[in-house]
């Protein structure tokens, strides 16, 4: 049995989800679901996830606590309006600092998505840290997860155990990966996010971006959109494709 047939079977007893289940699930997601414009059923206290992702996350959180790690959610589900607020705040900040609109957009998409294209719209993805460790001013910085950073031991635990619960790092530190920069804090629940990505890739994403009324969207050239779809949306951890 190969990994693509069953995800996350482990000694911890998590039942994998087959690809046949993925194809069934994929028909349940509307364009609004995929672009953060619907009102999905979400679960969580201080964070929001779809039911299956929430239940798997609770199991992982419980197991992590046994090793002294208190998983703290920094970000989870974000709707279109929330992502647009992030986009506008960064666009205004960078252009005010003197960057041209195109340079500002390039700066934003080092870490942040264009509204309507975020995996956080799906209720499957989480940005997490160890709540038991000292909390630095900038939580989501790569240096905090490396060397003697406050979250390095937590990252080691996640590297060893996260996949057992169905959670995979999205933007890895693989040298030849393009698109968004390495995010050692961003995990995705594969049994749901894989079929959601497949459904998302069937949309006319280029057309959606062209008609979006966003700050700076008049600078979205054909080449920019093509590259963004190829690199920022699709060049991710291959385990999530």
HUQUIBEL-V739649 format. One record per pair of residues at least 24 apart in sequence whose C-alpha atoms are under 6 Angstrom apart, sorted by the first residue. I is the first residue (numbers start at 0). GAP is how many residues later the second one is. Records with the same first field share a line. If there is no record, write none. Layout:
BEGIN
I->GAP + GAP
END
This chain:
BEGIN
7->155 + 156 + 157 + 158
9->154
16->174
21->173
25->169 + 173
34->81
35->43 + 44 + 85
36->43
46->29
47->28 + 29
48->74 + 75
49->73
52->71 + 136
55->109
68->61
69->60 + 61 + 62
70->58 + 59 + 60
71->56 + 57 + 58 + 59
72->54 + 55
73->53 + 54
74->51 + 52
75->49 + 50
76->43 + 44 + 46
77->42 + 43
78->42
79->35 + 36
82->32
83->31
109->70 + 71
110->69
123->64 + 65 + 69
124->62 + 63
125->60 + 61
126->58 + 59
127->57
165->24
169->66 + 67
170->65
177->53
178->52 + 53
179->52
193->46 + 47
END
